Every structure is written in structure tokens, then in C-alpha cells.
Amino acid sequence: MKSFKPRVAAIKTSWLGKLGPGLITGAADDDPSGIATYSQAGAQFGFNMLWTVLFTYPLMVGIQVVSARIGRVSGHGLATNIRRHYPAWLLYGIVALLVVANTINIAADVSAMGEAMTLIAGGNAHLYAVGFGLGSLLLQIFVPYRRYVRLLKWLTLALLAYVATVFVVQISWYEVLTKALAPHISWKPEYITTVVAVFGTTISPYLFFWQASQEVEDQLADPLARPLILAPEQAPANLRRIKLDTYIGMGFSNLVAFFIILTTAVTLNLHGITDIQTSAQAALALRPIAGEFAFMLFAAGIVGTGLLAIPVLAGSSAYAMAGTFKWENSLERSPWQAKRFYAIIAVSTLLGVCLGFTAIDPIKALYWSAVVNGVISVPIMAVMMLMASRVEIMGQFTISPRLKVLGWLATAVMAVAVGAMLLTM
């Protein structure tokens, strides 16, 4: 027995212990707003939208690995690196738009969580939304990073609800495989708009800022760790970990997105229900078709993913603002040590909650949030690719030609997607 325990510990260290920023970032990408987008894609176009999440997977991996490497190598988040090496107007413009888009996204997510909880347990959706928003805020402020990140890891399991839902309904897997690999692609504006929406949901600016900053957090939490540019001997293990973490995290994210599109395609689309606007509406539409169990899984997943996504959205805004204005910033610090950092988290979260009580249409707000995210993702990705290739930022750890190709391809795809979105608006 004595010889068995160390081996178990070693397994935990080598696999579970290596999963962190990439896993949480990937899971947070499937937030209630993302679920709404994927549900709409599956309901409206059926199996012919499955290809989008397969196509975006390598692009998502490439750009997220770049953001993680910038954070771990330099020891600073994206905003700090942009401030040090690029014009102030570029940084201020990007960060301002990021904070606005994130706040709107929080509003949409909190509202969706409230609606989903009402479907499950009855009651007032607004009160649930307030409870979820305040609960998430208090956890971020008063729970130290090392404990909080463990909670976020466990919350990623909520996404398995969407994998389980698929197996509650009957599916022709041959047709799924055929349509996923050889889809019927339409050039109609509504199809192009939905493709752009899926791309924009999958590759989002807040994910770049969050993963880079979480790499810095992990480094600061370990007393033996230093930025790789100052401690190159730590590079092999950390770069392998980043690669593994990001591959698994983005794979998990896209797998869940695939199953959400598949679930809504095989239930809603095949029964003629093609107009889905919110994730809660998708859950409600599932009930008479897929049954009570599928409905409950789908609705519960909305709440779980929202609890994971809200801190990522608010946190990425805070990291961006702190890096811009040289504020103390870390989820490991107490609120009294990083007052302005936590103030941004509080303001973003509370504003998001308050927006749910206004006359603003959450669907339209979310649409414009997606537009803003799409527009700012292109310059952010371009700047990231330039930073990752600069010796003064990355030292000997500038990205490889293969990663350059993948990163610039992701940037080009997003630029084309944004152009298509603007043409079809």
C-alpha cells in the first residue's frame, strides 16, 4: 500500500495538476450567452452547423497558447505588455471596448441564469439573477485565488450536462458524422451571420486576457516559480503544461459546443422549432420533445456555466484595467491590497446585474456585445502575434513558425468573419 499512494499522487500531479488556466478558460467560453448562440445555430440549421466547432478548434488552441505563453514567459498580462510596447491610444481603445462588451455579456449571462433557475424551481428570475451576481462577486472578493481556482475547476463539470443530454435523445450518428465533415454550406445572409456568431463566441477577447493573467497568477502563487524569461530552466515543464492544458481545455469547450448544437439540431430543428433567442428558451423548447430529464440537464447546465463564466468576464476586465493603469492586481491579494482591481470586478458584476432591470433588450445588447467582441478581437490577436514574436518581450521563447502560422490563420479567419458580419448587418 505504501508504494501505491505515491504513484496515485504522481498521476494527479502529472494530469489533473496541470489543468488550470486553459481548462477554466475553455469551459468559460460555453457561458449562457454562448449556449444561446449554439442553440440558435442547431435549431436553425441543424447538423449543417456542426462543422464550425471542428474548424475553430485548432485556431482557438493556437491563439490561446499564444496568450498563455505571453503571460508565463513575460510574467505580465496582455494589458501590461501592450502598455509597455505599443501606443497608449491602442491600449485605451481596446480595454474600453473590452470592459463594455464584458459588462453586457455579464448582464446577459446573469439574466439567463435567473430565467433557467425559474424554469427549474419557480420563483422570480430577477431575484435569482441578483443572488447569482452577488454570490459570484463575494466569492471572487473573499476567497483566495488558490481555493477559488479549485472551485472553478469543479464548476467545469457542469458542462457535462450538455454531453449527457445528447444520450437522452435518439440520434443517427452516421448522419451526424456525414454532415459534420461534409456540411451543406449556404451563402444566405442568415447562415453567414450565424457562422460569424459561432466564430465570435468561440474566439473571444476576454479569453485572451484571462488566460494570460491566470498564467501570471499561477506563477505568483508558486514561491519557486519565476517568469520564464528570467528562469529559462523552468521553461520545458511549463511550456508542456501550457500546451496540454490548452489542448484539453479548448477541446472540452468545443466538444460541449458540438453537443449543444447537436442536441438542439436533433430535437428542435427536426421538429420545426427554428427560432431560439435565449438559452432558457432552448431549454423550455426541449421539454415536450426530449422529456423532463433532458430539459432539467439543459437548464441546470445554464446555471453552472454562468457561475463559471461571470468571474472570468469580470476578472478579465479587471486584469485589463489594472494592467493599463499600473494597479496592484491579483485574485490572491486581499481586497484591501488591490482595491481598484476588485472595484472593477464589483462594478462590472453589479452593472451587469442592474442592466437586467432596465428596459434594454438583452438579446439586442448581446448582439452588439458580439459585434464589439468581433471587432476588437482582430487588433488584439494581431498585437498578440506581434508580441509573441518580439525578443524583447519573449526572449528566447518567441513562438515557433508552426504556432505563428496557426495564430495568424486564426487572426485572418476572424478578420474575414468580422468583415462578413459587417456586410450582413
Secondary structure, DSSP 8 states (H G I E B T S, - for coil): -TTHHHHHHHHHHHTGGG-SHHHHHHHHTS-HHHHHHHHHHHHHHGGGGTHHHHHHHHHHHHHHHHHHHHHHHHSS-HHHHHHHHS-HHHHHHHHHHHHHHHHHHHHHHHHHHHHHHHHHH-S-HHHHHHHHHHHHHHHHHHS-HHHHHHHHHHHGGGGHHHHHHHTTS---HHHHHHHHHS-----SHHHHHHHHHHHHHHS-HHHHHHHHHHHHHHHHHSTT---TTT-GGGHHHHHHHHHHHHHHHHHHHHHHHHHHHHHHHHHTGGGT-----SHHHHHHHHHHHH-HHHHHHHHHHHHHHHHHHHHHHHHHHHHHHHHHHT----TTS-TTTSHHHHHHHHHHHHHHHHHTTSS--HHHHHHHHHHHHHHHHHHHHHHHHHHHT-HHHHGGG---HHHHHHHHHHHHHHHHHHHHHHHH-
